[in-house]
C-alpha cells in the first residue's frame, strides 16, 4: 500500500483545518470568464449583481440563449454558460439597485424557454477547526490520518464501542457526551455502575483514545465521536479480571448494541470460552479488537489470536515497532501505542504506553467506517480496516497489513457506499411526474411498485439531488401496490421529478411498473411505507392513508383507522375516527387488508384491515407509527414501532436498531 495522497501531499500538517463545503455550484462544461471571483469581504451570500438563468430542458438551447441575450437590460452581459446543466450566468451593471435587479429578474423569468432565475449564490466552506486545547500534544490522531477522515466525518454516536476494561470515568468532561443513559455494566462488583475503582485509570485512558469527544474545546481529541459502553471486567485483585467476567462482558456488550468491542487485555492463553465469546460477538454484529500483547516476544497474546478478532501491534511516532509490542503472523494491523495522551481519572489526562493504547486507536478508526456505512458486517469491517491500512515498511509479522489509516478507510467505504441504502445497479424502473399530480399537502402516491424484498423509493429533484422518501418491503412480489411518497417543498416543487426504485442488499426484482400512474396522496407519518401482496399480513393495500393526529383533514378526505375507512365531514385535526358519534368522521367500511397472512411482527398492527383469515396483523404496537426500517433515515422526533414498542428518535439515525441503552432511541410505550 502507499501513502494516501490528500490535497497534493502524502502527509498533512496535523489538524490545520478540517473543512467541508456546505454547497458548491455545479460547473459541468462552462465557459470561464476572467475576474469572476467572489467578493472578498467574506460577508456576502451572493455575487453582487449576478443572476443564474436556467433554461427549460425541452427548449431549443440556441434559440433560448439568443432570446435571453436580446432581452438583457442595458449594460448587462452573459459571463458564462453551462451547457451540461443548462444555465447562463448574467452580470448586471455594477450600479444596479435592488429594484432594478428585481425587475431584471422578472423580465428574464418571462422570457420563452426560461425555467428559473435566481441570485448567483456563493457557498463558503464550513470549517471545523478541532479546538481541543491539548490536541497539539497528541501524535496518534495524526499518525493514523484522522484528519483525512474528519474532513468527511467526526464519527457518529449511532456507532457504539464497547470497552471491556477496568471501568471508565463516564463523567469525565471529555467522555460524558459519548455515554447514553446506560453507561455500562460492572462484572466485578455485579452492578450497573462501570466506574473504575481504586484509582485504576486504564479503562478511562483507553476510552478516550477511541472516542474522547472531538471538537468540544476540551482536553484531547479522540479518534471518533462514537458512543461508548463501559464493561468493567478488570480491576479486581492486581487489576486483572477473570475469564468468565470478560466473557460475560463481551456478550453483554454485543447484546446491548456494541458495534465494536475493544479489549486492551490479554495474557490468559488460548481457551474455548474466550474464543466462543469472541465468535459470538463477531457472529452477532460486533467486531472484537484486541491488543497483541506487551512481552516484546514473537507470538501474539489472546484474545488477539482468535480468527474473529483484529490483533493490533504498537508502533511509536517514528512508525517503528515498539520494543514491548508482541508480534507474529497473527498481527492484523498496527497503531500508535507509545506515550499516548488520553483521558484519565479524575477529570484529568495522562500519557501511557502499551498495545493497550494501540488497540483503541484501531477501534476508533474502525468506527469511522461504520459512521459512513452502518450496514458493514464485522467481516466486511475487518476486511476494509486491514485493506486500507498503510504500509509503513515493517515486516508483515510486525505491522500486519500496515498502520491503520482513517482517511483511506473512510475514502474506501465512501467509494463503496451505494448512497442512502440503495443499490443503484439494481434500479429497474422509474416514473417521471410533474407538480400537477401533487396533492394539496405536496405529496404524491407512486403506484404499481413491484419488489421481492426490501427496496427504497427515491425522488430526484429538478436540480438532480436525490432524497430518499419511502421504504418498500414485501416478502414476495407486490405488483400493483401503491406507495405514498412525500415530496413536500417550500418552493412549490415546480418542474418534473423522477421516482426510482432501488433494491436493498441482495434484492433482485424491483421495479416501478410500465402502467404506473402518479396520483395525489396524503402525507406519511414517516419515511416508511409497507406494501403487501396479501401473504405477509403487513396490512397495506388500502388506497387510503393511515389516520395521523398531526395531519389536517378537510371534508371528503378518507383515512384508515384500526382497520376501518373513515371520511371527514369537515375540517379536523387530532380527532380520532370513531371516538364520538357526533364527531367529524363518518365510517365508510372495512379497509381491504387482503388475506392478512400470519401477521409477521406486526407492522402497523390492526391498521391493515380485517386481515381476512390471517388474524389481525400481529402485535405491531400502536399502529399509528411505522415499523422501524434499517435503511430509513430518521430525525429527532420521528417515532417507529420495533419489537412491539414505540420508540422516538432523539437525533438523526439510520441502521441503528431501537434498544434500551441506545441513546439515539427513547422508548415511548
PyMOL commands that set and color helices and strands:
alter all, ss='L'
color gray80, all
select helices_A, chain A and resi 61-70+98-109+135-137+140-143+146-150+176-178+202-211+237-239+243-255+272-283+355-372+378-387+396-399+406-416+424-426+435-437+605-608+612-614
alter helices_A, ss='H'
color red, helices_A
select strands_A, chain A and resi 18-21+46-55+77-82+87-91+114-121+125-128+160-165+179-186+227-232+260-263+287-291+309-315+333-336+340-344+348-352+430-434+443-451+455-460+466-472+481-486+496-503+510-512+519-520+545-546+552-553+558-561+564-568+572-573+585-590+626-627+639-642+645-649+665-667
alter strands_A, ss='S'
color yellow, strands_A
deselect
rebuild
show_as cartoon
